Amino acid sequence: MLDLIAGLITLSTLTAVVFARLSSTEMPLIFSKHLCLSSMNGGHLFCRFATSDRRQWLNVNYSISLIYADDPEPGLWQRRITSLDLLNAGTPQLSQTATLTHPLTETSPIAQLGLDELNRRNAVIMPLIEGIDESTGTSLLQTYLYRPGDIQLGRRFADLVSTDHSDQRRINLRLLDDLV
């Protein structure tokens, strides 16, 4: 009888833990407060994020979209969504942090429109991250929205990685928003 009760308690505890893990509404990714833009002339737009826990994400795909108001013809208004090219469109495994990089080539909509025009058109820049939690197999799909005022021109992100006293590399997530 005691074995039966212990088994039921164990089973119900494991069920509760799995359910809590699968039904969690917390956002597993933390995005930096700003985007960095090294230069409008041939530079790069950088978007940085980090995981908020120690989980590993597998088969992770990244995209960044530019969404802005457009008047394709007089009297017709719409929101246009344009994908931005990335130098790094994904990774087999994301453990703690990543920086997405969009080159500002002559075909880049950011380079074509400029920051003032993006602001006038109420633009937003939306990174989208998709992957799979390695421990539960659940899907990750998370976005974030940046406005043109969130872009820091001529700046870059401070380094998150440092080496400790035993020559081990460490990531300091408190530096996620730090710029140089």
trRosetta pair geometry for C-beta under 8 A, 3 or more apart (Angstrom, degrees):
i j d omega theta_ij theta_ji phi_ij phi_ji
1 4 5.7 -52 -154 31 34 114
1 5 6.7 30 152 -15 66 104
2 5 5.8 -54 -149 37 34 109
2 6 6.2 34 153 -18 67 108
3 6 5.7 -56 -145 40 30 111
3 7 6.2 33 155 -21 64 108
4 7 5.7 -55 -148 36 28 113
4 8 6.5 28 155 -17 63 106
5 8 5.8 -54 -148 36 31 111
5 9 6.4 30 154 -17 65 106
6 9 5.8 -54 -147 38 30 111
6 10 6.3 31 154 -19 64 108
7 10 5.7 -55 -146 38 30 111
7 11 6.1 28 157 -17 65 109
8 11 5.8 -55 -143 40 29 110
8 12 6.1 24 160 -15 65 109
9 12 6.0 -57 -143 40 27 106
9 13 6.2 28 157 -20 63 109
10 13 5.8 -57 -147 36 27 110
10 14 6.3 24 157 -15 64 108
11 14 5.9 -57 -146 39 29 108
11 15 6.2 31 155 -20 64 108
12 15 5.5 -51 -144 37 32 114
12 16 6.3 35 155 -21 64 105
13 16 5.7 -54 -149 35 30 111
13 17 6.5 30 153 -19 64 105
14 17 5.7 -53 -146 35 33 111
14 18 6.3 29 157 -15 66 106
15 18 6.0 -57 -146 40 29 107
15 19 6.1 28 156 -18 65 111
16 19 5.8 -56 -142 40 28 111
16 20 6.2 30 158 -21 64 107
17 20 5.8 -55 -147 36 27 110
17 21 6.4 27 155 -19 62 108
18 21 5.7 -57 -149 37 30 112
18 22 6.2 20 158 -11 67 111
18 136 7.8 145 -150 -123 78 108
19 22 6.0 -61 -142 44 29 104
19 23 5.8 4 167 0 67 118
20 23 6.4 -67 -132 49 22 95
20 24 6.7 52 158 -60 59 88
21 24 6.2 -29 -160 -19 27 115
21 135 7.9 -87 -180 108 144 116
21 136 5.8 -174 135 -81 121 141
22 136 6.2 179 -84 -171 80 143
22 138 6.1 166 -129 -71 75 141
26 52 7.2 -116 149 84 117 145
27 30 7.5 116 109 -74 108 55
27 52 7.1 87 99 -1 68 143
27 142 6.0 110 -155 -131 96 133
28 51 5.9 -19 158 -147 89 82
28 52 5.7 -151 -164 34 39 97
28 53 6.4 -67 -144 23 86 103
28 55 6.8 -49 -153 51 131 131
28 57 7.8 133 125 -67 142 125
28 133 7.9 -160 -85 -88 169 110
28 140 6.2 -72 50 -128 137 121
28 142 6.9 -142 50 -41 81 150
29 49 5.0 18 180 168 111 129
29 50 7.1 152 -154 79 67 31
29 51 6.1 -50 -100 -103 61 49
29 52 6.8 -154 -93 -15 9 93
29 129 6.0 89 -47 56 167 152
29 140 7.7 99 -27 -179 111 126
29 142 4.9 163 32 91 123 156
29 144 7.9 -111 107 -40 116 119
30 49 6.3 164 82 -160 44 77
30 50 5.3 -18 59 62 96 83
30 51 7.6 86 14 178 83 5
30 52 5.2 104 -29 -71 104 96
30 173 7.4 75 63 -171 142 120
30 176 6.5 -9 113 -169 116 169
31 47 7.3 -27 -153 -179 106 95
31 48 7.5 133 -158 90 59 50
31 49 4.6 -36 -101 -99 60 101
31 127 7.0 158 -117 53 133 130
31 144 4.1 3 -10 -76 163 174
32 35 7.6 134 85 -75 112 39
32 47 7.3 -172 39 -166 107 52
32 48 4.5 47 -18 69 130 94
32 49 6.7 -122 -10 -78 74 50
32 157 6.9 -95 -101 -107 165 123
32 176 5.3 -156 -95 155 82 87
32 177 5.2 153 -152 -97 84 62
33 150 7.0 -140 150 -149 61 105
33 177 4.8 34 13 -128 105 121
34 146 7.7 90 -151 -136 30 125
34 150 5.2 -169 -124 176 56 77
34 151 7.0 129 -170 -112 86 17
34 152 4.8 35 169 -18 140 113
34 155 7.7 -3 130 88 143 138
34 177 6.8 98 15 -152 92 82
34 179 6.7 -20 66 -60 145 131
35 45 5.9 2 168 -173 121 94
35 46 6.5 159 -170 75 69 52
35 47 5.5 -28 -116 -87 94 75
35 125 6.5 7 -46 77 158 149
35 146 5.3 73 -24 -180 116 166
35 150 5.8 75 11 118 87 94
35 151 4.8 -28 72 -105 104 68
35 152 6.9 179 84 18 48 74
36 45 7.3 157 84 -157 48 46
36 46 4.3 -9 60 54 97 109
36 48 7.9 27 7 -11 108 108
36 151 7.6 138 -110 -159 12 63
36 152 5.2 -30 -109 66 63 101
36 155 5.0 -111 -135 94 100 82
36 156 5.1 106 167 -116 153 36
36 157 5.7 -136 -15 -36 147 75
36 179 6.6 163 -92 -125 118 110
37 40 7.0 35 152 -69 125 61
37 43 6.1 90 172 110 70 136
37 44 7.5 -164 -144 94 50 37
37 45 5.1 -13 -100 -103 82 71
37 46 7.5 -166 -72 17 35 74
37 104 7.6 61 -156 -45 99 139
37 110 7.9 -144 -120 157 131 142
37 115 8.0 -167 49 -74 169 123
37 151 5.2 24 -12 -178 121 110
37 152 6.8 170 23 78 75 46
37 153 5.0 -27 73 -106 109 59
37 154 7.5 -1 89 -17 74 37
37 155 7.7 50 46 44 53 72
38 43 3.7 -166 76 -160 88 116
38 44 5.2 35 14 43 119 73
38 46 7.5 72 -34 -15 90 110
38 154 7.1 53 -167 -115 34 28
38 155 8.0 -119 -99 62 45 28
38 156 6.3 25 -92 -73 88 99
39 42 6.4 -3 92 67 119 65
39 43 3.1 157 51 -52 69 127
39 104 7.4 -144 88 51 66 142
39 153 7.8 77 -109 -168 30 84
39 154 6.9 58 -83 -89 62 64
40 43 6.4 10 -17 22 14 119
40 104 6.6 -125 -160 158 35 161
40 111 6.6 139 -176 -120 72 72
40 114 7.0 30 -151 -124 136 75
40 115 7.3 -97 -95 -17 124 104
40 153 7.1 -7 -41 -140 93 118
41 104 7.6 -168 -172 106 2 127
42 104 6.3 -162 -119 83 6 94
42 105 7.6 41 -117 -101 58 45
43 104 5.1 22 63 30 63 128
44 87 7.8 -20 -136 -15 129 131
44 101 5.2 -10 -178 -165 129 95
44 102 6.5 149 -163 74 71 46
44 103 5.5 -39 -104 -103 85 50
44 104 6.4 -150 -86 -2 28 86
45 64 7.9 -166 103 130 125 165
45 84 7.4 -47 61 175 136 152
45 101 7.3 148 75 -156 52 45
45 102 4.2 -10 56 58 104 105
45 104 6.6 100 -23 -54 89 98
45 110 6.3 60 -45 52 142 173
45 125 7.8 -123 167 -151 145 158
45 151 7.5 -49 -133 -131 104 115
46 99 5.5 -11 -164 -177 102 110
46 100 7.1 148 -157 76 47 54
46 101 5.8 -10 -102 -101 72 71
46 102 8.0 -154 -66 25 31 72
46 156 6.8 58 25 -138 154 71
46 157 6.3 -124 123 -11 141 110
47 64 6.3 155 4 -94 151 134
47 99 6.9 154 76 -160 43 58
47 100 4.3 -10 59 54 100 105
47 102 7.8 44 -5 -7 103 102
47 125 7.6 -150 -81 133 130 123
47 127 5.0 170 148 -62 157 140
47 146 7.6 -137 -113 -17 111 147
48 97 7.0 6 -172 -174 94 104
48 98 7.3 -178 -143 94 57 44
48 99 4.6 -20 -96 -104 84 82
48 100 7.7 -161 -73 19 36 68
48 157 5.3 67 -27 -84 152 162
48 176 6.7 -173 119 -164 118 76
49 97 7.0 -178 97 -146 43 65
49 98 6.2 -5 60 58 81 81
49 100 8.0 23 8 -8 99 101
49 127 7.2 -164 -28 105 133 152
49 129 7.0 -107 71 -46 157 149
49 144 7.5 170 -89 -1 129 146
50 96 5.9 -9 -154 161 91 68
50 97 4.2 -23 -104 -97 86 87
50 98 7.9 163 -88 18 46 57
50 160 7.6 172 -81 -141 131 161
50 171 7.5 167 -134 155 129 133
50 173 5.3 -176 121 -124 164 104
50 176 5.6 -103 2 -106 129 124
51 54 7.6 132 113 -86 126 13
51 55 6.5 -137 -180 59 142 78
51 57 7.0 -177 -88 -13 132 115
51 94 6.9 140 -46 133 120 103
51 95 7.2 -107 15 146 140 31
51 96 5.5 -105 33 -133 102 37
51 97 7.3 -120 8 -63 72 49
55 133 5.8 -29 175 -143 138 94
55 134 7.0 170 -178 35 84 87
55 135 6.3 -101 -134 8 100 117
56 93 5.9 -15 -177 -164 110 101
56 94 7.2 153 -165 76 58 50
56 95 5.4 -22 -114 -105 83 71
56 133 7.9 114 77 -158 52 51
56 134 4.5 -3 81 12 99 136
56 135 7.7 112 42 -28 82 86
57 60 5.1 66 122 -71 112 119
57 93 7.1 146 79 -157 51 49
57 94 4.3 -12 62 57 105 102
57 95 7.8 -160 27 -73 72 28
57 131 3.9 59 171 121 112 149
57 132 6.7 137 -163 63 68 38
57 133 6.4 -41 -106 -93 69 45
57 134 7.0 -149 -101 -22 17 88
57 140 5.8 -39 -131 14 126 153
58 92 6.8 -17 -155 167 70 59
58 93 5.7 -17 -107 -100 62 71
58 94 8.0 -146 -65 22 21 73
58 131 6.2 148 65 -177 36 101
58 132 4.9 -37 65 68 91 96
58 133 7.9 27 17 130 87 3
58 134 5.1 100 -25 -77 113 91
59 90 7.7 -10 -178 -179 45 126
59 92 6.5 -5 -78 -144 46 50
59 131 5.9 153 81 -142 61 73
59 132 5.5 27 50 15 107 109
60 90 5.7 172 97 -156 59 79
60 91 5.1 -1 61 57 107 80
60 92 7.7 55 24 126 78 3
60 93 7.4 99 2 -129 109 9
60 94 4.5 25 -14 -17 162 120
60 98 7.8 -163 121 -38 146 160
60 129 6.6 -11 -167 -170 103 91
60 130 6.9 158 -152 85 54 48
60 131 3.7 -17 -97 -85 75 125
60 140 7.7 -17 -113 69 91 128
61 89 6.6 -7 -154 153 75 79
61 90 4.3 -28 -108 -96 53 120
61 129 7.6 159 82 -155 49 44
61 130 4.8 -10 57 62 95 100
61 131 7.0 170 16 -69 61 70
62 86 6.1 -166 102 178 110 175
62 88 6.9 33 47 111 140 76
62 89 5.7 -155 60 -161 84 38
62 90 5.7 -174 11 -76 78 54
62 98 7.3 -146 -70 130 142 144
62 100 5.3 -162 167 -102 146 120
62 127 6.9 -27 -163 -165 94 98
62 128 7.3 145 -159 79 46 57
62 129 5.9 -11 -105 -105 72 70
63 83 6.2 -53 -169 -140 112 104
63 84 7.9 137 180 51 66 73
63 86 7.1 -136 -121 -16 41 135
63 89 7.2 26 -80 -147 65 87
63 127 7.3 157 87 -154 45 52
63 128 4.9 -9 62 55 92 102
64 83 7.4 111 78 -161 51 59
64 84 4.4 -34 89 51 101 118
64 86 6.4 122 13 -69 103 111
64 100 6.0 145 -43 138 122 145
64 102 5.9 -89 62 -59 145 129
64 125 6.3 2 -177 -179 106 94
64 126 6.9 158 -157 82 57 44
64 127 4.9 -27 -100 -96 83 67
64 128 7.4 178 -86 15 33 72
65 81 5.4 -6 -177 -169 128 92
65 82 6.6 145 -160 73 72 39
65 83 5.7 -45 -102 -98 75 51
65 84 6.8 -174 -102 0 20 86
65 125 7.4 169 85 -156 46 49
65 126 4.8 -14 59 61 93 98
65 128 7.0 31 -3 -11 103 113
66 81 7.5 155 79 -154 48 44
66 82 4.8 -18 60 64 97 96
66 83 8.0 178 18 -93 76 4
66 84 5.8 89 -23 -51 99 106
66 109 5.3 -159 64 82 156 134
66 110 6.6 -159 -92 -59 149 85
66 118 7.7 -80 -162 -127 117 117
66 123 6.3 -13 -173 -165 89 118
66 124 7.9 165 -155 84 46 43
66 125 5.7 -20 -103 -105 67 74
66 126 8.0 177 -82 21 21 76
67 79 5.8 11 -177 175 95 109
67 80 7.2 172 -149 84 48 47
67 81 5.1 -9 -101 -102 83 75
67 82 7.8 179 -77 23 38 66
67 123 6.6 150 82 -155 50 63
67 124 5.0 -10 60 58 103 88
67 125 7.8 -179 21 -85 75 25
67 126 6.1 28 -5 -3 116 118
68 79 7.1 163 83 -154 20 68
68 80 5.8 -20 64 57 72 92
68 82 7.9 -18 20 12 99 108
68 113 7.4 74 68 -133 178 172
68 118 6.3 -97 -102 -138 137 67
68 121 4.2 40 -177 127 109 126
68 122 6.8 146 -144 75 65 57
68 123 3.8 -19 -93 -97 102 89
68 124 7.6 177 -72 21 61 53
69 77 6.6 -17 -166 -166 98 99
69 78 7.7 153 -152 86 55 33
69 79 6.3 -45 -94 -102 50 61
69 80 7.6 82 -178 12 7 85
69 121 4.5 -158 49 -168 84 78
69 122 5.3 54 -13 46 116 100
69 123 7.7 -114 10 -66 69 61
70 77 7.5 148 79 -155 44 53
70 78 5.7 -27 65 71 91 79
70 79 7.2 110 16 -141 88 15
70 80 4.1 42 -9 -20 139 121
70 121 7.2 31 -66 -153 55 129
71 74 7.1 34 167 -97 116 31
71 76 6.4 127 -157 77 63 63
71 77 5.8 -29 -96 -98 76 64
72 76 5.7 -46 56 96 85 121
72 78 6.8 1 -6 28 108 117
73 76 4.9 39 61 29 81 123
82 109 5.0 80 103 -25 156 158
84 102 4.5 -15 153 -126 125 139
84 108 7.0 37 -141 -142 91 88
84 109 7.1 -105 -93 33 85 102
84 110 7.3 27 -115 -17 125 111
84 125 7.7 9 -17 -145 145 101
85 102 6.2 120 75 -144 59 79
85 103 6.6 -37 93 42 112 87
85 105 7.6 -4 51 20 141 119
85 107 7.8 55 -7 94 133 111
85 108 7.2 -100 31 -95 103 84
86 89 4.9 133 77 -78 119 70
86 100 5.7 -54 -135 -168 124 95
86 101 6.4 109 -159 69 72 54
86 102 5.9 -52 -96 -85 59 69
87 101 4.4 -21 31 84 116 111
87 102 7.6 -159 -9 -87 82 22
87 103 6.3 90 -54 -32 103 100
88 91 7.3 13 173 -55 108 92
88 98 7.6 -150 116 -173 137 110
88 99 7.9 74 48 87 142 61
88 100 6.5 -140 69 -127 97 54
88 101 6.1 67 14 30 98 96
91 94 5.5 109 76 -64 127 79
91 98 6.8 -147 -5 -104 141 135
93 134 7.9 21 -129 -58 98 134
94 98 5.9 -53 -131 -38 114 126
94 131 6.4 -91 23 -90 123 169
96 171 5.1 142 131 53 151 166
96 173 7.7 -120 180 -73 108 106
97 160 5.8 -16 74 84 176 163
97 171 5.9 179 -3 -156 128 144
97 173 7.6 -173 -70 -99 121 83
97 176 7.8 -151 -120 -109 126 93
99 157 6.8 -148 -110 32 133 148
100 127 6.0 162 25 -123 157 127
102 108 6.9 118 154 -130 104 124
102 110 7.3 91 119 12 133 139
103 108 6.9 -142 104 -64 57 131
104 108 4.7 -106 -140 46 50 162
104 110 6.0 -82 -114 84 99 109
104 111 4.4 130 -174 -62 93 114
105 108 5.2 126 49 -23 59 97
105 111 6.8 -145 76 16 27 156
106 111 6.5 -111 -119 109 25 141
106 112 7.7 75 177 -71 50 86
107 111 7.9 57 61 55 23 123
107 112 7.7 -10 -166 -44 21 119
108 111 4.1 79 72 10 105 106
108 112 6.6 -176 90 -10 53 85
109 112 5.4 -54 -139 40 36 113
109 113 5.8 18 166 -6 71 112
110 113 6.5 -62 -136 46 23 96
110 114 7.8 100 170 -74 52 13
110 115 7.8 26 -170 -70 87 63
110 118 6.9 3 -129 -62 70 141
111 114 7.7 22 -171 -69 24 54
113 117 4.2 -135 174 90 85 127
113 118 5.4 102 117 -56 127 80
113 121 7.3 -60 -168 15 141 140
113 123 7.8 119 116 -56 155 153
114 117 4.9 84 64 14 86 104
114 118 6.9 -150 95 -9 42 89
115 118 5.5 -54 -145 36 33 114
115 119 6.3 36 155 -21 65 104
115 148 5.5 139 -163 -167 79 119
115 151 6.5 -136 -122 73 120 142
115 153 7.1 -68 -50 -65 159 129
116 119 5.7 -55 -153 35 31 114
116 120 6.4 32 150 -19 65 106
117 120 5.4 -50 -144 36 36 114
117 121 6.2 22 158 -8 67 110
118 121 6.0 -65 -144 47 28 102
118 123 3.9 -60 -170 27 83 145
118 148 4.5 144 107 -84 111 132
119 122 7.8 30 178 -72 32 30
119 123 7.1 -62 -62 28 24 97
119 147 8.0 67 -114 167 72 92
119 148 4.4 -111 -73 68 78 151
119 149 7.2 84 -111 -48 110 77
123 147 7.5 127 87 -149 63 56
123 148 5.8 71 66 -45 104 105
124 145 4.8 -20 -173 -161 129 102
124 146 6.5 141 -165 69 70 44
124 147 6.0 -41 -106 -90 73 56
125 145 7.4 134 67 -159 45 51
125 146 4.5 -23 60 64 96 104
125 147 7.9 -171 17 -74 81 10
125 148 8.0 107 -15 -73 105 53
125 150 7.9 -133 41 68 111 119
125 151 7.9 81 6 -66 144 107
126 143 5.5 3 -175 -170 102 116
126 144 7.0 171 -145 75 60 44
126 145 5.5 -19 -95 -100 86 67
126 146 7.6 -170 -72 22 39 74
127 143 6.7 167 86 -147 52 61
127 144 5.7 4 52 47 94 94
127 146 7.9 46 -6 -5 92 111
128 141 7.4 -9 -172 -165 93 76
128 142 7.5 166 -152 86 51 40
128 143 4.9 -18 -100 -95 73 92
129 140 6.7 -33 119 128 93 110
129 141 7.5 170 86 -144 56 32
129 142 5.2 -12 57 61 100 87
129 143 7.6 176 18 -79 70 42
130 139 7.3 -20 -161 -174 83 98
130 140 6.4 157 -153 89 35 74
130 141 5.3 9 -107 -102 80 73
131 139 7.6 155 87 -159 34 57
131 140 4.5 -3 60 52 78 118
132 137 6.3 -14 -177 -152 109 42
132 138 7.2 160 -154 81 64 31
132 139 6.1 -39 -101 -104 67 51
132 140 6.8 -148 -72 9 17 89
133 136 4.7 11 98 45 126 91
133 137 6.6 -50 73 9 80 12
133 138 4.8 11 29 54 121 80
133 139 7.8 -99 1 -43 85 6
133 140 6.3 115 -46 -43 81 103
134 137 7.9 23 -157 -67 17 48
146 150 4.3 -122 -162 72 94 144
146 151 7.2 96 154 -55 126 75
147 150 5.2 109 55 -6 64 101
148 151 5.7 -41 -165 10 49 116
152 155 3.9 -35 134 43 116 134
152 179 5.8 -60 128 -128 168 159
155 179 4.6 8 174 -178 129 127
155 180 6.9 150 -161 73 79 35
156 179 6.8 145 76 -156 30 77
156 180 5.9 -26 68 62 82 85
157 160 7.7 -13 146 -33 118 93
157 178 7.1 87 -165 83 66 63
157 179 6.2 -63 -108 -106 38 60
157 180 7.6 33 131 16 14 84
158 175 5.3 -100 91 -180 118 114
158 178 3.8 -30 23 109 134 109
158 179 6.3 -132 -26 -92 86 7
158 180 5.1 109 -84 -29 76 101
159 162 7.2 116 117 -64 109 72
159 175 7.5 -5 89 136 40 149
160 171 5.1 18 143 -152 107 81
160 172 5.8 -159 -165 53 65 67
160 173 7.1 31 -152 -88 119 38
160 175 5.2 178 -108 81 65 115
160 176 6.9 36 -99 -85 122 53
161 169 5.5 -7 -168 -170 106 107
161 170 7.1 149 -151 75 56 39
161 171 5.8 -31 -92 -94 66 68
161 172 8.0 177 -86 12 18 79
162 169 7.4 153 80 -151 29 59
162 170 5.6 -26 66 63 78 91
162 172 6.3 21 10 -14 114 117
163 167 5.7 -9 -175 -139 116 43
163 168 7.0 146 -154 68 65 30
163 169 5.9 -40 -96 -94 68 56
163 170 7.3 141 -113 15 18 83
164 167 7.3 -76 68 -3 62 12
164 168 5.1 -11 41 58 108 86
164 169 8.0 -177 2 -96 81 8
164 170 5.3 64 -38 -16 106 128
172 175 4.8 59 99 3 102 111
173 176 5.4 8 -172 -42 62 110
175 178 4.5 -49 -161 18 73 128
